[in-house]
Amino acid sequence: MVLRYLRTHQTVGRYCFQLYYSTRSPTNKTIPILCDCRESDSTAQEATSVQLHSWGRGASGQLGGGAEEIRIYPAAVASLLLPPSFTLASPIPGRLSFSKSPTEDDNGVVKIGISCGLFHSALLINGQLWIWGKGDGGRLGLGHEEPAFNPTLNSHLGSNLIRSAALGGLHSVALNSLGQVFTWGYGGFGALGHSVYHRELLPRLVEGPWTEEICHIATSGTHTAAITKSGDLYIWGRDEGDGRLGLGPGCGPNEAGGLSIPSKVRALPVPVAAVSCGGFFTMALSEEGQLWNWGANLNYELGRGDKLGGWKPQPVPSLKDVCIIQIASGGYHSIALTDKGEVLTWGRGGHGQLGHSTIQNQKVPLPIEALANEKVIYIASGGSSSAAITDEGKLYMWGNTKDCQLGIPGIPEVQPSPVEVKFLTEDDGLMNDKVLSVAIGASHAMCLVTRSSF
C-alpha cells in the first residue's frame, strides 16, 4: 500500500500550523490548537491535553483534516489545552442530566462536546461551535453551501453560549444558555421548525409554542425534538405515517409529509428529561430513567417483542424496572445504557450493530455479553454502527465498517461483536489515552481523548 501525504498550512488565531493528512500519522506532525487556557489565564500553571480524533470516510471533509480522505484508524485533527476542571458539555442528546436549567451549570467551568451528522461534524468548546464537512443545504450555518475541510468557528449564533449541538442529515440544531433553539440547513420536511420548506444558510431561532426554557434537544435525518424545563416534549419534521412524531391522528404532517410547526407530544403521561431521534422512531426517558418509545417497528426498533408500531408513546415492557441513563438511536436499532453500566440493544442486526455476535434481529432488549465485564458510562449510535465507552476510558465499536467508521483495520465489513479501538502513538507507549465521548455519522466517527503520562 502506497501512502501519500498532503501538506498544507492553516491559520488558527495568531498561530500557523503545518498539517499532514494520510491513512497513517507521519512523524513530527503538528495538530492545530483550537483552545489554550494558558492564553486566557495568565495564572494557569497546568493544562489537560484533550485531542479530537476522527476516522472513516471523509469525502465531504467531515473528518476535519483538511482534505478528502479515508482514515482507517483514529487520528488527531485538533488539540485542546484545558483547565483540569473541564467537563463534557451538557445536555448530551439522549442522556439524563443533573442540571435542568440552561443557567444552572454555567459556573465558569470549560465544557466540550462533539456531534456527527450525515456528512458533517461539530465540536463545542466552552460555548462556541466549530463546524465542518459537507455544506449542501447550508447545514454548516456559515452563510453559504460550500464545504469546510477544517473545523470552522460559526460566528452567527449570537453572544450567548451554546450548551448543546445536534447534527442531522441536511440540517443542524443548537441550544444556547438562554434555553433558545436555533436550526439551520435544509428544511425540506420541516426539520428546522420554521414553518418553511427552504434552506436556512444561517442559524435561525425556532419560535416554538413553548413558554419556558428548552433544556434538551435531539435530531435525526429528518425530525427534531426539544424538551422544556418542566418536561414537555415538542417535536417536528418528517412523518410518513410511521408515527415517529407521536402526535396522533390529524396532528401530523401539515405539508408534503412533514410537520414544520413544533408540536407538543401530549400522549406522554409523564415528564421527560431526555430524547433520541431514530431513523423512523423516537425514544424518550423520564426523569426516573423509564424508557418510552413510538414510531416504526418493522425491525423491532421498539423492543416490544412484535412488529406493531404506532404513534402512541408506550413504555418498553421488559425495561419496566430498569433505570436507563442514556439512549441512542440508529436507523433501525436502539441502544440503552443502564445505571449499572450495562448496555442493551435491540432492533435490526443485519450489519452487526447490536453487538450480539450475530446479524439476527433482536425483538426485545438484550444485554451485550461481550461487555458484561465492563462498566460502560457512555454510548453512541450511527445509522448501522454502535459504540460504548467504559469507566476506564476504553472505546468499543461494532457494526457496519464498510467505510472504516469503526476505526479498526483488518476486520470484516460486518463486525457483530464489540472490538476495542486502539490509538496509535509515537511516544513509545508513554502516554495514556482515555476516551471521554464518541459520536458516529453515516460513514465517519469522532471521539474526544485525554492524554496523560503514565
MOBEL-V782537 format. One record per run of one state. SS is the DSSP state (a for helix, b for strand, c for the rest). FROM is the first residue (numbers start at 1). TO is the last residue. If there is no record, write none. Layout:
# MOBEL-V782537
SS_FROM_TO ; SS_FROM_TO
This chain:
# MOBEL-V782537
c_1_5 ; b_6_12 ; c_13_14 ; b_15_21 ; c_22_32 ; b_33_36 ; a_37_40 ; c_41_47 ; b_48_57 ; c_58_69 ; b_70_82 ; c_83_86 ; b_87_88 ; c_89_94 ; b_95_95 ; c_96_110 ; b_111_116 ; c_117_119 ; b_120_125 ; c_126_127 ; b_128_133 ; c_134_135 ; a_136_138 ; c_139_141 ; b_142_142 ; c_143_147 ; b_148_153 ; c_154_161 ; b_162_167 ; c_168_170 ; b_171_176 ; c_177_180 ; b_181_186 ; c_187_198 ; b_199_205 ; c_206_213 ; b_214_219 ; c_220_222 ; b_223_228 ; c_229_232 ; b_233_238 ; c_239_254 ; b_255_255 ; c_256_257 ; b_258_264 ; c_265_271 ; b_272_277 ; c_278_280 ; b_281_286 ; c_287_290 ; b_291_295 ; c_296_303 ; b_304_304 ; c_305_309 ; b_310_315 ; c_316_316 ; a_317_319 ; c_320_323 ; b_324_329 ; c_330_332 ; b_333_338 ; c_339_342 ; b_343_347 ; c_348_361 ; b_362_367 ; c_368_368 ; a_369_371 ; c_372_375 ; b_376_381 ; c_382_384 ; b_385_390 ; c_391_394 ; b_395_400 ; c_401_413 ; b_414_420 ; c_421_430 ; b_431_440 ; c_441_443 ; b_444_453 ; c_454_454
